Amino acid sequence: MQILIGLFIFIEVVCCLLLIVLILLQRSKNEGMGLAFGASAGEALFGARAGNVLTKATVIFGITFLVSTLVLGYLFSAGHSKSKIDRASTSSLPSLPLNASGDAAADNN
């Protein structure tokens, strides 16, 4: 189980870093940070349709990031059937003595 969690954390970190790079490389209307980080190099590498390639890669890595987040959430919560508050409230209740009829004994004082 720990190996699986480690694998998904690794996938999460790699997708996060690649998403940051891909988003910064994309061309904006005003040529913002994309120009500073070499958006023209992306066009030279992928050709005139670099925007389409970068957009598709961003969508793929975004979906991978969300799916790995959901799987990690499930893996971390799989071992816990109750919340800590539920466990604490049920375990700290004092037990009441029962009458012969099965009802809790009441103080008549």
N, CA, C and O atoms as CSV, one atom per row, in Angstrom:
chain,resi,resn,atom,element,x,y,z
A,1,MET,N,N,0.828,-1.189,0.000
A,1,MET,CA,C,0.000,0.000,0.000
A,1,MET,C,C,0.871,1.252,0.000
A,1,MET,O,O,0.558,2.227,-0.682
A,2,GLN,N,N,1.982,1.227,0.775
A,2,GLN,CA,C,2.864,2.392,0.847
A,2,GLN,C,C,3.557,2.656,-0.486
A,2,GLN,O,O,3.809,3.808,-0.840
A,3,ILE,N,N,3.866,1.587,-1.227
A,3,ILE,CA,C,4.489,1.765,-2.536
A,3,ILE,C,C,3.520,2.440,-3.490
A,3,ILE,O,O,3.915,3.305,-4.272
A,4,LEU,N,N,2.261,2.052,-3.432
A,4,LEU,CA,C,1.243,2.653,-4.289
A,4,LEU,C,C,1.039,4.125,-3.950
A,4,LEU,O,O,0.905,4.957,-4.848
A,5,ILE,N,N,1.017,4.447,-2.675
A,5,ILE,CA,C,0.873,5.840,-2.259
A,5,ILE,C,C,2.087,6.648,-2.707
A,5,ILE,O,O,1.938,7.772,-3.186
A,6,GLY,N,N,3.277,6.090,-2.557
A,6,GLY,CA,C,4.495,6.767,-3.013
A,6,GLY,C,C,4.497,7.007,-4.507
A,6,GLY,O,O,4.938,8.061,-4.966
A,7,LEU,N,N,4.006,6.034,-5.279
A,7,LEU,CA,C,3.926,6.171,-6.729
A,7,LEU,C,C,2.980,7.303,-7.113
A,7,LEU,O,O,3.303,8.118,-7.977
A,8,PHE,N,N,1.826,7.353,-6.480
A,8,PHE,CA,C,0.863,8.400,-6.819
A,8,PHE,C,C,1.327,9.784,-6.354
A,8,PHE,O,O,1.005,10.786,-6.992
A,9,ILE,N,N,2.072,9.849,-5.263
A,9,ILE,CA,C,2.634,11.138,-4.847
A,9,ILE,C,C,3.683,11.593,-5.867
A,9,ILE,O,O,3.761,12.779,-6.186
A,10,PHE,N,N,4.477,10.671,-6.371
A,10,PHE,CA,C,5.457,11.003,-7.406
A,10,PHE,C,C,4.765,11.506,-8.672
A,10,PHE,O,O,5.186,12.505,-9.256
A,11,ILE,N,N,3.704,10.815,-9.097
A,11,ILE,CA,C,2.940,11.241,-10.267
A,11,ILE,C,C,2.348,12.631,-10.040
A,11,ILE,O,O,2.334,13.464,-10.945
A,12,GLU,N,N,1.867,12.867,-8.837
A,12,GLU,CA,C,1.280,14.164,-8.485
A,12,GLU,C,C,2.310,15.291,-8.610
A,12,GLU,O,O,2.009,16.346,-9.168
A,13,VAL,N,N,3.503,15.073,-8.101
A,13,VAL,CA,C,4.546,16.104,-8.138
A,13,VAL,C,C,5.005,16.356,-9.573
A,13,VAL,O,O,5.183,17.508,-9.971
A,14,VAL,N,N,5.195,15.298,-10.348
A,14,VAL,CA,C,5.632,15.449,-11.736
A,14,VAL,C,C,4.576,16.184,-12.553
A,14,VAL,O,O,4.906,17.078,-13.333
A,15,CYS,N,N,3.304,15.813,-12.380
A,15,CYS,CA,C,2.233,16.498,-13.106
A,15,CYS,C,C,2.148,17.961,-12.704
A,15,CYS,O,O,1.918,18.827,-13.549
A,16,CYS,N,N,2.330,18.238,-11.434
A,16,CYS,CA,C,2.287,19.613,-10.955
A,16,CYS,C,C,3.374,20.451,-11.608
A,16,CYS,O,O,3.107,21.553,-12.087
A,17,LEU,N,N,4.592,19.939,-11.630
A,17,LEU,CA,C,5.702,20.687,-12.226
A,17,LEU,C,C,5.520,20.858,-13.735
A,17,LEU,O,O,5.794,21.929,-14.277
A,18,LEU,N,N,5.060,19.808,-14.409
A,18,LEU,CA,C,4.836,19.907,-15.852
A,18,LEU,C,C,3.697,20.868,-16.176
A,18,LEU,O,O,3.761,21.581,-17.178
A,19,LEU,N,N,2.668,20.898,-15.353
A,19,LEU,CA,C,1.580,21.856,-15.571
A,19,LEU,C,C,2.069,23.290,-15.435
A,19,LEU,O,O,1.668,24.160,-16.207
A,20,ILE,N,N,2.928,23.540,-14.463
A,20,ILE,CA,C,3.475,24.888,-14.294
A,20,ILE,C,C,4.249,25.301,-15.541
A,20,ILE,O,O,4.074,26.410,-16.046
A,21,VAL,N,N,5.101,24.415,-16.034
A,21,VAL,CA,C,5.903,24.724,-17.217
A,21,VAL,C,C,5.010,24.910,-18.448
A,21,VAL,O,O,5.190,25.860,-19.209
A,22,LEU,N,N,4.060,24.014,-18.639
A,22,LEU,CA,C,3.188,24.105,-19.814
A,22,LEU,C,C,2.338,25.364,-19.808
A,22,LEU,O,O,2.143,25.987,-20.851
A,23,ILE,N,N,1.839,25.737,-18.663
A,23,ILE,CA,C,1.000,26.941,-18.598
A,23,ILE,C,C,1.841,28.187,-18.857
A,23,ILE,O,O,1.383,29.118,-19.519
A,24,LEU,N,N,3.071,28.208,-18.340
A,24,LEU,CA,C,3.921,29.372,-18.589
A,24,LEU,C,C,4.388,29.455,-20.036
A,24,LEU,O,O,4.667,30.551,-20.523
A,25,LEU,N,N,4.480,28.330,-20.732
A,25,LEU,CA,C,4.922,28.340,-22.127
A,25,LEU,C,C,3.824,28.751,-23.100
A,25,LEU,O,O,4.122,29.138,-24.230
A,26,GLN,N,N,2.596,28.676,-22.698
A,26,GLN,CA,C,1.514,28.975,-23.632
A,26,GLN,C,C,1.470,30.453,-23.960
A,26,GLN,O,O,1.752,31.310,-23.122
A,27,ARG,N,N,1.114,30.721,-25.178
A,27,ARG,CA,C,1.047,32.101,-25.655
A,27,ARG,C,C,-0.246,32.740,-25.153
A,27,ARG,O,O,-1.335,32.181,-25.285
A,28,SER,N,N,-0.090,33.914,-24.581
A,28,SER,CA,C,-1.269,34.654,-24.134
A,28,SER,C,C,-1.556,35.770,-25.122
A,28,SER,O,O,-0.827,35.939,-26.099
A,29,LYS,N,N,-2.619,36.539,-24.874
A,29,LYS,CA,C,-2.969,37.638,-25.766
A,29,LYS,C,C,-1.871,38.689,-25.821
A,29,LYS,O,O,-1.567,39.222,-26.889
A,30,ASN,N,N,-1.278,38.985,-24.677
A,30,ASN,CA,C,-0.283,40.049,-24.597
A,30,ASN,C,C,1.141,39.517,-24.549
A,30,ASN,O,O,2.068,40.270,-24.250
A,31,GLU,N,N,1.328,38.258,-24.834
A,31,GLU,CA,C,2.649,37.637,-24.800
A,31,GLU,C,C,3.304,37.776,-23.431
A,31,GLU,O,O,4.495,38.077,-23.347
A,32,GLY,N,N,2.546,37.562,-22.360
A,32,GLY,CA,C,3.010,37.769,-20.990
A,32,GLY,C,C,4.230,36.951,-20.633
A,32,GLY,O,O,5.302,37.160,-21.201
A,33,MET,N,N,4.087,36.023,-19.700
A,33,MET,CA,C,5.219,35.239,-19.214
A,33,MET,C,C,5.670,34.209,-20.250
A,33,MET,O,O,6.804,33.734,-20.189
A,34,GLY,N,N,4.814,33.861,-21.187
A,34,GLY,CA,C,5.192,32.883,-22.200
A,34,GLY,C,C,6.379,33.346,-23.023
A,34,GLY,O,O,7.247,32.549,-23.380
A,35,LEU,N,N,6.414,34.641,-23.325
A,35,LEU,CA,C,7.522,35.178,-24.102
A,35,LEU,C,C,8.816,35.176,-23.284
A,35,LEU,O,O,9.897,34.934,-23.822
A,36,ALA,N,N,8.698,35.445,-21.995
A,36,ALA,CA,C,9.881,35.479,-21.140
A,36,ALA,C,C,10.496,34.094,-20.967
A,36,ALA,O,O,11.712,33.973,-20.826
A,37,PHE,N,N,9.672,33.052,-20.976
A,37,PHE,CA,C,10.172,31.697,-20.758
A,37,PHE,C,C,10.328,30.913,-22.049
A,37,PHE,O,O,10.450,29.689,-22.012
A,38,GLY,N,N,10.328,31.585,-23.179
A,38,GLY,CA,C,10.647,30.914,-24.435
A,38,GLY,C,C,9.474,30.315,-25.163
A,38,GLY,O,O,9.563,29.180,-25.630
A,39,ALA,N,N,8.372,31.036,-25.278
A,39,ALA,CA,C,7.231,30.531,-26.043
A,39,ALA,C,C,7.599,30.376,-27.508
A,39,ALA,O,O,7.074,29.495,-28.189
A,40,SER,N,N,8.503,31.230,-28.006
A,40,SER,CA,C,8.920,31.107,-29.400
A,40,SER,C,C,9.719,29.824,-29.617
A,40,SER,O,O,9.697,29.259,-30.710
A,41,ALA,N,N,10.421,29.363,-28.588
A,41,ALA,CA,C,11.138,28.091,-28.710
A,41,ALA,C,C,10.148,26.940,-28.815
A,41,ALA,O,O,10.406,25.961,-29.515
A,42,GLY,N,N,9.009,27.051,-28.122
A,42,GLY,CA,C,7.974,26.036,-28.235
A,42,GLY,C,C,7.385,25.986,-29.630
A,42,GLY,O,O,7.076,24.913,-30.147
A,43,GLU,N,N,7.232,27.161,-30.240
A,43,GLU,CA,C,6.730,27.191,-31.611
A,43,GLU,C,C,7.742,26.594,-32.572
A,43,GLU,O,O,7.364,25.895,-33.512
A,44,ALA,N,N,9.016,26.859,-32.351
A,44,ALA,CA,C,10.044,26.301,-33.227
A,44,ALA,C,C,10.112,24.783,-33.086
A,44,ALA,O,O,10.386,24.074,-34.055
A,45,LEU,N,N,9.862,24.293,-31.885
A,45,LEU,CA,C,9.939,22.858,-31.640
A,45,LEU,C,C,8.722,22.129,-32.193
A,45,LEU,O,O,8.855,21.087,-32.835
A,46,PHE,N,N,7.519,22.684,-31.941
A,46,PHE,CA,C,6.297,21.993,-32.336
A,46,PHE,C,C,5.691,22.510,-33.632
A,46,PHE,O,O,4.688,21.960,-34.087
A,47,GLY,N,N,6.248,23.524,-34.235
A,47,GLY,CA,C,5.726,24.066,-35.470
A,47,GLY,C,C,4.694,25.151,-35.221
A,47,GLY,O,O,4.576,25.661,-34.107
A,48,ALA,N,N,3.952,25.503,-36.254
A,48,ALA,CA,C,2.991,26.603,-36.180
A,48,ALA,C,C,1.814,26.280,-35.270
A,48,ALA,O,O,1.154,27.194,-34.774
A,49,ARG,N,N,1.543,25.030,-35.047
A,49,ARG,CA,C,0.415,24.633,-34.217
A,49,ARG,C,C,0.854,24.311,-32.782
A,49,ARG,O,O,0.328,23.396,-32.149
A,50,ALA,N,N,1.812,25.070,-32.293
A,50,ALA,CA,C,2.334,24.815,-30.949
A,50,ALA,C,C,1.262,25.033,-29.894
A,50,ALA,O,O,1.247,24.332,-28.882
A,51,GLY,N,N,0.368,25.986,-30.107
A,51,GLY,CA,C,-0.699,26.238,-29.145
A,51,GLY,C,C,-1.585,25.028,-28.960
A,51,GLY,O,O,-1.981,24.718,-27.836
A,52,ASN,N,N,-1.900,24.344,-30.031
A,52,ASN,CA,C,-2.754,23.151,-29.936
A,52,ASN,C,C,-2.055,22.029,-29.178
A,52,ASN,O,O,-2.679,21.340,-28.371
A,53,VAL,N,N,-0.767,21.845,-29.433
A,53,VAL,CA,C,-0.022,20.781,-28.762
A,53,VAL,C,C,0.096,21.086,-27.275
A,53,VAL,O,O,-0.120,20.210,-26.437
A,54,LEU,N,N,0.439,22.328,-26.948
A,54,LEU,CA,C,0.570,22.705,-25.544
A,54,LEU,C,C,-0.762,22.650,-24.822
A,54,LEU,O,O,-0.819,22.268,-23.653
A,55,THR,N,N,-1.833,23.026,-25.503
A,55,THR,CA,C,-3.165,22.979,-24.885
A,55,THR,C,C,-3.582,21.544,-24.608
A,55,THR,O,O,-4.108,21.244,-23.536
A,56,LYS,N,N,-3.352,20.662,-25.561
A,56,LYS,CA,C,-3.698,19.252,-25.360
A,56,LYS,C,C,-2.873,18.634,-24.238
A,56,LYS,O,O,-3.396,17.871,-23.426
A,57,ALA,N,N,-1.588,18.960,-24.192
A,57,ALA,CA,C,-0.728,18.424,-23.125
A,57,ALA,C,C,-1.176,18.949,-21.764
A,57,ALA,O,O,-1.150,18.216,-20.776
A,58,THR,N,N,-1.589,20.221,-21.710
A,58,THR,CA,C,-2.073,20.790,-20.455
A,58,THR,C,C,-3.329,20.081,-19.986
A,58,THR,O,O,-3.474,19.798,-18.796
A,59,VAL,N,N,-4.234,19.793,-20.901
A,59,VAL,CA,C,-5.468,19.084,-20.540
A,59,VAL,C,C,-5.151,17.675,-20.049
A,59,VAL,O,O,-5.725,17.220,-19.060
A,60,ILE,N,N,-4.250,16.989,-20.724
A,60,ILE,CA,C,-3.903,15.618,-20.330
A,60,ILE,C,C,-3.259,15.590,-18.953
A,60,ILE,O,O,-3.616,14.763,-18.115
A,61,PHE,N,N,-2.307,16.494,-18.715
A,61,PHE,CA,C,-1.652,16.525,-17.403
A,61,PHE,C,C,-2.597,17.026,-16.320
A,61,PHE,O,O,-2.480,16.611,-15.167
A,62,GLY,N,N,-3.528,17.905,-16.663
A,62,GLY,CA,C,-4.522,18.359,-15.692
A,62,GLY,C,C,-5.441,17.232,-15.257
A,62,GLY,O,O,-5.733,17.087,-14.070
A,63,ILE,N,N,-5.896,16.435,-16.212
A,63,ILE,CA,C,-6.758,15.292,-15.885
A,63,ILE,C,C,-5.980,14.266,-15.063
A,63,ILE,O,O,-6.510,13.709,-14.102
A,64,THR,N,N,-4.719,14.014,-15.441
A,64,THR,CA,C,-3.890,13.079,-14.679
A,64,THR,C,C,-3.693,13.560,-13.246
A,64,THR,O,O,-3.732,12.761,-12.311
A,65,PHE,N,N,-3.482,14.868,-13.071
A,65,PHE,CA,C,-3.316,15.447,-11.742
A,65,PHE,C,C,-4.577,15.258,-10.898
A,65,PHE,O,O,-4.490,14.886,-9.727
A,66,LEU,N,N,-5.749,15.515,-11.487
A,66,LEU,CA,C,-7.001,15.372,-10.740
A,66,LEU,C,C,-7.288,13.915,-10.387
A,66,LEU,O,O,-7.733,13.621,-9.277
A,67,VAL,N,N,-7.040,13.014,-11.312
A,67,VAL,CA,C,-7.291,11.593,-11.045
A,67,VAL,C,C,-6.344,11.077,-9.955
A,67,VAL,O,O,-6.763,10.334,-9.067
A,68,SER,N,N,-5.079,11.470,-10.023
A,68,SER,CA,C,-4.151,11.016,-8.984
A,68,SER,C,C,-4.500,11.611,-7.624
A,68,SER,O,O,-4.287,10.969,-6.596
A,69,THR,N,N,-5.038,12.837,-7.608
A,69,THR,CA,C,-5.479,13.436,-6.355
A,69,THR,C,C,-6.644,12.651,-5.763
A,69,THR,O,O,-6.675,12.401,-4.558
A,70,LEU,N,N,-7.596,12.263,-6.597
A,70,LEU,CA,C,-8.733,11.468,-6.120
A,70,LEU,C,C,-8.287,10.108,-5.608
A,70,LEU,O,O,-8.771,9.645,-4.575
A,71,VAL,N,N,-7.372,9.466,-6.318
A,71,VAL,CA,C,-6.892,8.152,-5.894
A,71,VAL,C,C,-6.130,8.274,-4.571
A,71,VAL,O,O,-6.284,7.433,-3.686
A,72,LEU,N,N,-5.309,9.321,-4.437
A,72,LEU,CA,C,-4.588,9.518,-3.179
A,72,LEU,C,C,-5.552,9.772,-2.024
A,72,LEU,O,O,-5.345,9.266,-0.921
A,73,GLY,N,N,-6.587,10.539,-2.266
A,73,GLY,CA,C,-7.580,10.767,-1.222
A,73,GLY,C,C,-8.255,9.481,-0.792
A,73,GLY,O,O,-8.493,9.263,0.396
A,74,TYR,N,N,-8.563,8.629,-1.758
A,74,TYR,CA,C,-9.183,7.339,-1.434
A,74,TYR,C,C,-8.207,6.438,-0.671
A,74,TYR,O,O,-8.590,5.791,0.303
A,75,LEU,N,N,-6.941,6.398,-1.116
A,75,LEU,CA,C,-5.959,5.533,-0.458
A,75,LEU,C,C,-5.683,5.980,0.975
A,75,LEU,O,O,-5.505,5.141,1.859
A,76,PHE,N,N,-5.646,7.280,1.214
A,76,PHE,CA,C,-5.392,7.762,2.562
A,76,PHE,C,C,-6.589,7.550,3.480
A,76,PHE,O,O,-6.419,7.396,4.689
A,77,SER,N,N,-7.797,7.541,2.923
A,77,SER,CA,C,-8.975,7.357,3.768
A,77,SER,C,C,-9.446,5.908,3.831
A,77,SER,O,O,-10.392,5.610,4.561
A,78,ALA,N,N,-8.823,5.007,3.097
A,78,ALA,CA,C,-9.271,3.615,3.051
A,78,ALA,C,C,-9.106,2.920,4.394
A,78,ALA,O,O,-9.922,2.065,4.737
A,79,GLY,N,N,-8.094,3.252,5.153
A,79,GLY,CA,C,-7.846,2.584,6.418
A,79,GLY,C,C,-8.656,3.150,7.570
A,79,GLY,O,O,-8.623,2.599,8.670
A,80,HIS,N,N,-9.364,4.209,7.350
A,80,HIS,CA,C,-10.098,4.863,8.428
A,80,HIS,C,C,-11.596,4.757,8.153
A,80,HIS,O,O,-12.119,5.403,7.246
A,81,SER,N,N,-12.277,3.932,8.949
A,81,SER,CA,C,-13.715,3.761,8.739
A,81,SER,C,C,-14.518,4.865,9.406
A,81,SER,O,O,-15.587,5.239,8.923
A,82,LYS,N,N,-14.006,5.391,10.518
A,82,LYS,CA,C,-14.694,6.457,11.237
A,82,LYS,C,C,-13.742,7.631,11.401
A,82,LYS,O,O,-12.523,7.472,11.341
A,83,SER,N,N,-14.307,8.790,11.604
A,83,SER,CA,C,-13.461,9.935,11.899
A,83,SER,C,C,-12.980,9.851,13.345
A,83,SER,O,O,-13.526,9.084,14.139
A,84,LYS,N,N,-11.983,10.618,13.681
A,84,LYS,CA,C,-11.446,10.599,15.036
A,84,LYS,C,C,-12.469,11.093,16.042
A,84,LYS,O,O,-12.486,10.632,17.183
A,85,ILE,N,N,-13.318,12.020,15.638
A,85,ILE,CA,C,-14.355,12.532,16.542
A,85,ILE,C,C,-15.363,11.443,16.860
A,85,ILE,O,O,-15.774,11.300,18.012
A,86,ASP,N,N,-15.773,10.666,15.850
A,86,ASP,CA,C,-16.720,9.568,16.083
A,86,ASP,C,C,-16.122,8.517,17.007
A,86,ASP,O,O,-16.796,8.018,17.908
A,87,ARG,N,N,-14.849,8.179,16.780
A,87,ARG,CA,C,-14.202,7.183,17.634
A,87,ARG,C,C,-14.045,7.679,19.061
A,87,ARG,O,O,-14.228,6.907,20.002
A,88,ALA,N,N,-13.715,8.932,19.241
A,88,ALA,CA,C,-13.516,9.487,20.580
A,88,ALA,C,C,-14.831,9.597,21.331
A,88,ALA,O,O,-14.870,9.352,22.537
A,89,SER,N,N,-15.910,9.960,20.645
A,89,SER,CA,C,-17.185,10.128,21.337
A,89,SER,C,C,-17.788,8.792,21.752
A,89,SER,O,O,-18.446,8.718,22.789
A,90,THR,N,N,-17.583,7.745,20.978
A,90,THR,CA,C,-18.143,6.444,21.346
A,90,THR,C,C,-17.288,5.727,22.390
A,90,THR,O,O,-17.814,4.974,23.210
A,91,SER,N,N,-15.982,5.956,22.365
A,91,SER,CA,C,-15.132,5.235,23.313
A,91,SER,C,C,-15.071,5.915,24.675
A,91,SER,O,O,-14.733,5.259,25.661
A,92,SER,N,N,-15.382,7.195,24.767
A,92,SER,CA,C,-15.272,7.887,26.045
A,92,SER,C,C,-16.587,7.951,26.816
A,92,SER,O,O,-16.638,8.537,27.898
A,93,LEU,N,N,-17.643,7.360,26.279
A,93,LEU,CA,C,-18.919,7.362,26.998
A,93,LEU,C,C,-18.863,6.367,28.157
A,93,LEU,O,O,-18.415,5.235,27.976
A,94,PRO,N,N,-19.311,6.775,29.339
A,94,PRO,CA,C,-19.322,5.820,30.453
A,94,PRO,C,C,-20.443,4.795,30.255
A,94,PRO,O,O,-21.503,5.107,29.712
A,95,SER,N,N,-20.189,3.600,30.696
A,95,SER,CA,C,-21.214,2.569,30.565
A,95,SER,C,C,-22.156,2.656,31.766
A,95,SER,O,O,-21.718,2.833,32.903
A,96,LEU,N,N,-23.435,2.531,31.499
A,96,LEU,CA,C,-24.454,2.583,32.548
A,96,LEU,C,C,-24.866,1.169,32.932
A,96,LEU,O,O,-24.984,0.310,32.058
A,97,PRO,N,N,-25.087,0.909,34.202
A,97,PRO,CA,C,-25.560,-0.433,34.591
A,97,PRO,C,C,-26.995,-0.635,34.095
A,97,PRO,O,O,-27.802,0.295,34.077
A,98,LEU,N,N,-27.283,-1.851,33.703
A,98,LEU,CA,C,-28.608,-2.163,33.179
A,98,LEU,C,C,-29.467,-2.833,34.253
A,98,LEU,O,O,-28.958,-3.589,35.081
A,99,ASN,N,N,-30.785,-2.545,34.232
A,99,ASN,CA,C,-31.759,-3.238,35.094
A,99,ASN,C,C,-32.031,-4.621,34.537
A,99,ASN,O,O,-31.503,-4.989,33.487
A,100,ALA,N,N,-32.829,-5.363,35.217
A,100,ALA,CA,C,-33.209,-6.699,34.755
A,100,ALA,C,C,-34.005,-6.610,33.461
A,100,ALA,O,O,-33.972,-7.541,32.656
A,101,SER,N,N,-34.729,-5.495,33.242
A,101,SER,CA,C,-35.529,-5.370,32.027
A,101,SER,C,C,-34.678,-4.922,30.834
A,101,SER,O,O,-35.174,-4.888,29.707
A,102,GLY,N,N,-33.392,-4.574,31.067
A,102,GLY,CA,C,-32.532,-4.173,29.967
A,102,GLY,C,C,-32.433,-2.674,29.809
A,102,GLY,O,O,-31.677,-2.199,28.962
A,103,ASP,N,N,-33.184,-1.903,30.610
A,103,ASP,CA,C,-33.112,-0.452,30.544
A,103,ASP,C,C,-31.968,0.041,31.429
A,103,ASP,O,O,-31.546,-0.645,32.360
A,104,ALA,N,N,-31.486,1.220,31.128
A,104,ALA,CA,C,-30.429,1.808,31.937
A,104,ALA,C,C,-30.991,2.185,33.299
A,104,ALA,O,O,-32.112,2.683,33.395
A,105,ALA,N,N,-30.213,1.948,34.356
A,105,ALA,CA,C,-30.659,2.263,35.714
A,105,ALA,C,C,-30.729,3.782,35.869
A,105,ALA,O,O,-29.831,4.503,35.434
A,106,ALA,N,N,-31.796,4.254,36.489
A,106,ALA,CA,C,-31.990,5.697,36.683
A,106,ALA,C,C,-31.845,6.015,38.152
A,106,ALA,O,O,-32.269,5.239,39.009
A,107,ASP,N,N,-31.253,7.140,38.443
A,107,ASP,CA,C,-31.138,7.612,39.815
A,107,ASP,C,C,-32.446,8.257,40.231
A,107,ASP,O,O,-32.932,9.161,39.551
A,108,ASN,N,N,-33.016,7.815,41.320
A,108,ASN,CA,C,-34.270,8.404,41.827
A,108,ASN,C,C,-33.974,9.288,43.028
A,108,ASN,O,O,-34.902,9.597,43.776
A,109,ASN,N,N,-32.788,9.696,43.248
A,109,ASN,CA,C,-32.435,10.513,44.413
A,109,ASN,C,C,-32.769,11.944,44.190
A,109,ASN,O,O,-32.539,12.775,45.068
